[in-house]
Amino acid sequence: MKLFSIIPIWLISIISIILLDRILSSKKTRLTLYEIGLIIIIFIMNLRISIPIKNADVLTNDVDVLFVVDNTLSMYAVDYDSYTKSRMDAVKEDCSYIIRKLNGARYSLITFNNTSKLALPYTYDSDITKESIEVLQPLKEYYARGSSLNTPLKDTTDFLKRTFNDEENRKKIIFFISDGEITDDSKLESFSSIKEYIDDGAVLGYGTTKGGNIKTIDDFTGEETYLEDNSTWPYKKAVSKIDESNLKKIAKDIDIDYIKMNKQTDIDSKIKEILTSSKSKTSNIDRTSYKDTYYYLIIPLFILLFLVYIEYKRRTL
């Protein structure tokens, strides 16, 4: 059993105690019982108690997919889908799409901004992979030190080298995801050290040549705002533009395709190519996923809400 609390447990506990204290101080016996029941149900639902489910037989294939995701501030520029969403919004949706299409593969994730890290080693659990990408958040601008595409090179090479022979005859796929922008004055290094460990994949480019403003969150108001370019006066909104020359060089070094992402289906031909060369089988593996249980309490919750409503109406008549 695992808990995936929506509101932190300490906070919901304090709120519940305050509400219970107010309710118990009243003398409305029947209504009090209903309200106590509501608080208990809401508290339990918030915990999001999840029970483990073991799947013995799982459809797998011989594909290992490594996502290398640029999580620098420029990836939050809003210039995707006719300037209606950020690059990172599109990345999250596209990665989920790739995972769904390559059902049965193993997945891993390396992310980078100021530094690079292995966020997820190889796993068959597609839900954990999607969640690991979905929860990516930008650095605060005062921590950011500029973008460098060299940041993930060592970690990516070391990881691929370390896992290259862990299972024979598995196809190693990489999706390097970025806007190609370099803002720290570094010179792009060669990615050819990765080539010998990769069978297929693609460099996926996000952004436009016109560029987009970078979305961020104001620390004081908590509202969405846009990053300002402090090198200008008066300050203007910072603009980030795709640099396809860098992305194409990385693709050439690794000997994989470069794909400019404008819509989700741009990746379809590459996915088809990977699936055509892979083999699927039904495997008996120890794969544990988790099933939410909170929705079992939805009916009791509505019943209690209805009873509270009836009791209030009765008292006001």
C-alpha positions in Angstrom: 0.0 0.0 0.0 1.2 3.5 -0.8 -0.1 7.0 -0.1 -0.1 9.7 -2.8 -1.6 12.5 -0.7 -2.9 15.5 -2.7 -2.7 18.0 0.2 0.2 17.3 2.5 -0.9 15.0 5.4 0.3 17.4 8.1 -1.8 20.2 6.5 -5.0 18.2 6.0 -4.6 16.9 9.6 -4.5 20.5 11.0 -7.5 21.5 8.9 -9.5 18.4 10.0 -8.7 19.0 13.7 -9.9 22.6 13.5 -13.1 21.6 11.7 -13.8 18.7 14.1 -13.3 21.1 17.1 -15.8 23.5 15.7 -18.3 20.7 14.9 -18.0 19.0 18.3 -18.6 22.3 20.1 -22.1 22.5 18.6 -25.1 20.6 20.0 -26.6 19.6 16.7 -26.3 15.8 17.3 -27.5 14.3 14.0 -25.9 17.0 11.9 -22.7 16.7 13.9 -22.5 13.0 13.0 -23.0 13.7 9.3 -20.3 16.4 9.3 -17.8 14.2 11.2 -18.4 11.5 8.6 -17.7 14.0 5.8 -14.4 15.1 7.3 -13.3 11.5 7.8 -14.2 10.6 4.2 -12.5 13.7 2.7 -9.4 13.0 4.9 -9.1 9.4 3.6 -9.8 10.4 0.0 -7.0 13.0 0.2 -4.6 10.3 1.3 -5.1 8.6 -2.1 -4.5 5.1 -0.7 -3.2 2.9 -3.5 -3.0 -0.8 -3.4 -0.3 -2.8 -5.3 -1.3 -4.9 -8.3 1.1 -7.5 -9.6 0.9 -8.3 -13.3 2.4 -11.7 -14.0 2.0 -11.8 -17.7 3.0 -8.6 -19.5 3.5 -7.8 -23.2 7.1 -6.7 -23.6 9.5 -6.1 -26.5 13.2 -6.0 -26.9 13.4 -2.2 -26.9 15.1 0.1 -24.4 14.1 3.7 -24.6 16.2 6.5 -23.1 14.6 10.0 -22.9 17.1 12.8 -22.5 15.0 15.9 -21.7 16.2 19.5 -21.7 14.6 21.1 -18.6 16.2 24.5 -18.9 14.1 27.6 -18.6 13.9 28.1 -22.4 11.9 24.9 -22.7 9.0 26.8 -21.0 8.8 29.3 -23.8 5.3 29.5 -25.2 5.6 29.1 -28.9 4.1 25.6 -29.6 0.7 24.9 -31.2 0.2 28.4 -32.6 1.6 29.9 -29.4 -1.0 28.3 -27.1 1.3 26.0 -25.1 4.8 25.8 -23.9 7.5 23.6 -25.4 7.6 21.6 -22.2 3.8 21.1 -22.3 4.2 19.6 -25.7 7.2 17.5 -24.6 5.2 15.9 -21.8 2.3 15.1 -24.1 4.7 13.7 -26.9 6.6 11.5 -24.4 3.4 10.0 -23.2 2.4 9.4 -26.8 5.7 7.7 -27.5 5.4 5.5 -24.4 1.9 4.5 -25.4 3.0 3.6 -28.9 6.0 1.7 -27.8 4.0 -0.4 -25.3 6.1 -3.1 -23.7 9.5 -1.3 -23.9 11.7 -0.5 -21.0 12.1 3.3 -20.3 14.7 5.5 -18.6 15.0 9.2 -18.2 17.9 11.7 -17.9 17.0 15.4 -17.4 19.3 18.4 -17.4 19.3 22.1 -16.6 22.3 23.4 -14.5 23.3 19.8 -14.0 22.3 16.5 -15.4 20.8 13.6 -13.5 19.5 10.1 -14.1 15.9 10.6 -13.0 14.8 7.0 -13.8 16.8 3.9 -14.6 15.3 1.3 -17.0 11.9 0.1 -16.0 8.9 -1.6 -17.6 6.5 0.6 -15.6 5.1 3.1 -18.1 3.1 4.9 -15.5 6.1 5.8 -13.4 7.9 6.9 -16.6 5.1 9.2 -17.6 4.8 10.6 -14.1 8.6 11.2 -13.9 8.3 13.4 -17.0 5.0 15.0 -16.1 6.3 16.3 -12.7 9.3 18.2 -14.3 9.3 21.8 -13.2 11.6 24.8 -14.3 14.4 26.1 -12.2 13.8 29.5 -10.6 15.5 32.1 -12.8 17.8 33.2 -10.0 19.3 29.7 -9.9 19.6 29.2 -13.7 23.1 29.5 -15.0 22.3 29.5 -18.8 21.7 26.6 -21.1 24.4 24.2 -22.3 23.7 21.1 -24.4 27.0 19.6 -23.1 25.5 19.1 -19.6 24.0 15.6 -20.1 26.7 14.2 -22.3 28.8 12.5 -19.7 25.9 11.0 -17.7 24.2 9.8 -20.9 27.4 8.2 -22.2 28.1 6.6 -18.8 24.6 5.2 -18.4 24.4 3.8 -21.9 27.9 2.2 -21.5 27.0 0.7 -18.2 23.7 -0.8 -19.4 24.8 -1.7 -22.9 25.4 -5.4 -22.2 23.0 -5.9 -19.2 20.7 -7.9 -21.5 21.7 -9.2 -24.9 19.9 -8.5 -28.2 18.0 -5.5 -26.9 17.7 -2.5 -29.1 18.9 0.8 -27.6 16.8 3.8 -28.6 17.4 7.4 -27.6 15.2 10.5 -27.8 17.2 13.6 -27.2 14.7 16.4 -26.6 15.6 20.1 -26.6 15.2 23.5 -28.3 19.0 23.5 -29.1 19.6 26.8 -27.4 23.0 27.5 -25.8 23.1 30.6 -23.7 26.2 30.1 -21.5 28.8 30.8 -24.2 29.9 27.2 -24.3 30.8 25.4 -27.5 28.8 22.3 -28.4 30.9 19.2 -27.9 30.7 16.1 -30.0 28.1 13.5 -29.1 29.8 10.8 -31.1 30.7 8.9 -27.9 27.0 7.9 -27.7 26.9 6.4 -31.2 28.3 2.9 -30.5 25.6 2.3 -27.8 22.6 3.4 -29.9 20.6 1.4 -32.5 18.0 4.0 -33.4 16.1 7.1 -32.1 15.8 10.8 -32.9 16.7 14.2 -31.8 13.4 16.0 -31.3 13.5 19.8 -31.7 11.0 22.2 -30.1 10.4 25.9 -30.6 10.2 28.4 -33.5 12.6 30.6 -35.3 10.5 33.6 -34.3 10.7 32.5 -30.7 8.5 32.7 -27.6 8.3 34.3 -24.2 9.3 32.1 -21.3 6.5 31.3 -18.8 7.4 31.3 -15.1 5.7 31.6 -11.7 5.9 34.8 -9.6 7.3 33.9 -6.2 5.2 36.5 -4.4 1.8 36.2 -6.0 2.0 32.6 -7.3 0.6 33.7 -10.6 1.9 32.8 -14.0 4.1 35.5 -15.5 6.9 35.8 -18.1 10.7 35.9 -17.6 12.2 39.3 -18.2 15.5 40.0 -20.1 17.6 41.9 -17.5 20.1 42.8 -20.2 17.7 45.4 -21.6 16.4 48.7 -20.2 13.5 49.0 -19.8 13.1 45.3 -19.2 11.5 43.3 -21.9 10.1 39.8 -22.0 12.9 37.3 -22.6 12.6 35.5 -26.0 13.9 32.0 -26.7 14.4 30.7 -30.2 15.1 27.2 -31.5 18.6 26.5 -32.7 18.3 23.7 -35.2 21.9 23.7 -36.2 22.9 22.4 -32.7 20.2 19.8 -32.8 21.1 18.6 -36.2 24.8 18.3 -35.2 23.9 16.1 -32.2 21.7 13.9 -34.5 24.6 13.6 -37.0 27.1 12.8 -34.2 24.9 10.0 -32.9 23.8 8.9 -36.4 20.1 9.2 -35.7 17.4 11.4 -37.3 16.5 14.9 -36.5 12.8 15.7 -36.3 11.3 19.1 -35.9 8.2 18.7 -33.7 5.2 20.7 -34.8 2.6 18.1 -34.0 2.5 14.7 -32.3 2.2 12.7 -35.4 5.6 14.0 -36.6 7.1 11.1 -34.6 4.9 8.4 -36.1 7.3 7.3 -38.9 10.1 6.9 -36.4 8.0 4.9 -34.0 6.8 2.6 -36.9 10.5 2.1 -37.9 11.4 1.1 -34.3 8.4 -1.2 -33.9 9.1 -2.9 -37.3 12.6 -3.9 -36.2 11.6 -5.0 -32.7 10.2 -8.3 -31.4 7.3 -8.6 -28.9 6.6 -11.4 -26.5 4.6 -12.2 -23.4 6.9 -12.2 -20.4 6.4 -13.2 -16.8 8.0 -10.3 -14.9 7.7 -8.9 -11.4 6.0 -5.7 -12.3 4.0 -3.9 -9.5 1.7 -1.0 -10.3 -0.7 0.8 -8.0 -4.5 1.2 -8.1 -6.3 4.2 -6.6 -9.0 3.4 -4.1 -10.3 6.9 -3.3 -13.1 6.7 -5.8 -14.8 3.9 -3.7 -15.7 6.7 -1.3 -17.4 8.9 -3.8 -20.9 7.4 -3.3 -20.7 7.6 0.5 -19.4 11.2 0.2 -22.5 12.2 -1.9 -24.8 10.4 0.4 -23.5 12.3 3.4 -23.6 15.6 1.5 -27.2 14.9 0.7 -28.0 14.1 4.3 -26.3 17.3 5.5 -28.3 19.3 2.9 -31.6 17.7 4.1 -30.7 18.3 7.7 -29.9 22.0 7.1 -33.1 22.4 5.1 -35.1 20.8 7.9 -33.6 23.2 10.5 -34.3 26.3 8.5 -38.0 25.5 7.9 
